[in-house]
Amino acid sequence: LQFSCFCILLLKYKLLPNFPQLYLFLRKFFHSGFVETLLLILDFEVSIFQMTNKNLDLKVLNEFFIERLYKIFDSVNPTVLKAVISSGERNIYKIYQKVEALNPFVESDNFKDYSATFKRVANIVKDIEMNSSLNIEETLFEQDEERDLYNSFKKIKTSNFVTFDEELEALFSLKPQLDSFFEKVFVNHEDEKIKTNRKNLIAQVYLGFRNIADIKEITI
């Protein structure tokens, strides 16, 4: 009964998708540690009801929720969880899926090389307003490296991926095109339109990742 009340509360605040997904999440992820996890969840529930009696602050609830996630995902690189949370994701089942998809990439032997490339992506777009239109005009491309990156990313953007693993693999496969772009293309072109077009291209790649996780938050 307590656990059911807890789930209903999470559903009310849209922190979980639905009961079947919750069941699958718990069954799949917590094979041997279900009891310990249940205790964490029940602790979360009790604390929420305590806060409810004091005019529940959703900001406090959100912070408490995130704090508990770090305890649940204590076996993965904490910056992987931070990257997923920083993307704005609050659906606990999707957080689980994204963390499980991203962590193997981060733990791989060659991730350091990937990290350098994608950190550069994040650095270039740090001053760009990500909620703007980020239009790209193909007619403004001057170099083959711009066209190659754009066409490769467009193919990924229009694909329908079944899992986050597939989507991440496709996004990480952009490394050669990105490296060529950074080596041959001068982003801060004297022509403001070309400069904006190039930054928008990199920004769209960054947003492609941020739909899953904010890559600038990952450290190894």
N, C-alpha and C positions, 0 to 999 in steps of 0.2 A: 504493500500500500504506500509506504514512504517513497519507494523508488518510482512508483507510478505518478505520485504527486510531483516528484522532482521533474520527471519527463514532461508532464503537462506544463509545468512552469517554464521549462526551457522552450517548449513549443510556443507558448504564449509570447515569449520575447524573441521568437524566431532564431534561436540558437541551434536548433536541430531541424532536419527536414521532415521526418515522420517516423513513426514507431518501427516499421520494417527496416528502414535504413539504420536506425539506432541499434536494433537487434543485430543486424549484419556487422555493423561497426564493432560492437562489443565482442561478438563471437569470433570475428576474423582477427582482430588486433590483440585482444587480451586472452591468448590461448591458456597460459598457465598462471597468469596473475590476475584472474578475474576478481577474486575476493578482495585483493588489495585495491584494485581499481574501484570496485563497488564501494569500499570504505571511503575512498577519496570523493566519489560522487555523492555519497550520503552526507559527508562532511560539507560538501558544497551546498547540498540541499538545506541542511540545518542553518548554515550561515545565511543563505538567501532568505529563509523565513524569518531569521532574526532581523535582517535588514528590512524586510517587509513591514515589520512592526514599527519601524522608525522612518516611515515614508521612503520606500526604496528609491535609491539614486541609481539610475541606469548606468551612469559613468562608473560608479563604484562596482556595480554588478559586472560590467565589462572588464574592469581591471582585475576583479577577483577571478573571473572566468579564465582570463589569460594566464594569471598566476598558476591556476590549477593545471592548465594545459602543459606548462613546463614540467610539472611533476609527472603527468601521464606520459609525456614523450621524453622521458629522461634518458632513453637509450640512443637518441639521435643527436647529431650536432645541434646545439641550441640555436645557432644562427640560422639553421634551416627552418626551424619553427618560427623564429623571428621574421624571416623573409616571407613566409606564407602569411603570417598574421599582418605584416606590414602591407600586404597587398589589399587588405581590407576584408579578407575572408573571415566570416564568423560562423559559418555552418560547420559544426564539429565533424560531421562525416566527410565533408569535402576537405577540411583541414587535414584529417587523417590521410585521405587519398593523395593529397598534394605532397605532404611530408614523406609518405612512403615512396612516392615517385621521384622526388628530388634528392632525398638523402643518398641513394646509391650513386648518383652522379657526383655528388659532393665528396663522397668517400673514395671515389675511383682515383687511381694513381695519376691520371693525366688531368685532373680537375684544375690543378694550379695553372696550367696553360690556358684552359678555358676561362678561368677566373680573371686572368689579366685582360683578356679580350673584352669580356662582358662588363668588367668594372669600368673599362674605358668607355663603353657604350653609356653606362649610367652617368659617368662624369661629364660627357659631352652634353647630355640633356638636362643637367641639374637645374639650369635656369629657364627651362622651357615650361610653359603652362600646359600641363598634360590634359587639361579639360578643354583645350582649344581644339579647333578642327584638324590641325596638323595635315593640311592638304599637301599632296605631292603632285607636281607637274612633270610628267615624263619629258616634255619638250625642253625642260631646263637642264636635263642631264647632258653633261659634256664628255664624260669619260665612261669607258666600258665597265669599270668597277662599280659605278653607280647603278648602271642598268642591270648588271649581274646580281647585285645585292637586292635591288628592288624586285626583280623577277623571281628570285628565289624566295624572298619573303612573301610575295604575293601568292605564290603557290601554296605556302604553308597557311597563310591567312584564310584562304578559300577552301582548305581541306577540312574534312569532318573526322576528328579524332575520337576514337572510342574511349581511350584512357589518357590520363595526364602523362603517363610514361611515354606514350607515342608522341604526344604534343611536345614534350620536353626534348625528346630525341631529335625531332625535326628542328626545333629552335636551336639546339646546340650544334646542329649540322651547319648552321650559318657561319660558324667560326672562320672557315677559309675565305668566304666572301667578305666578311667583316675585316679580317686581317689585310686582305688586298685593298679594301676601301681605305683603311687607315694608313696604309703604306703609300698609296698612289694619289689619293684625293685630299685636297686641302679644303677642310670644312669651312673655315672662315674666309670665304671668297670675298673679293672686293665688291662684287655685285650682290646687293642685299637679297635679291630674290633667289639667286642661286644658293647663297649661304643659308637662307631660311629653308629652302627645298632640301638641302643636304641634312640639315639638323632635323627636319621633320621625318626624313627617312630613318635616321638613327632612332628618333623618338618612337616611331611606330614599332621598330624592332624591340625597343625597351618595353613598350606597353604589351607587346606580345608575351614577353616573359612575366610582366607584372600581373597579368591575368592569373598566373599561377603563384608567383612569388616575386618579391622585390629583390632582384639579384645583387643590388648594392649592399644589402644587409649580410650577405654570406661571407664568412671568414673561415679560413682553414689553418 
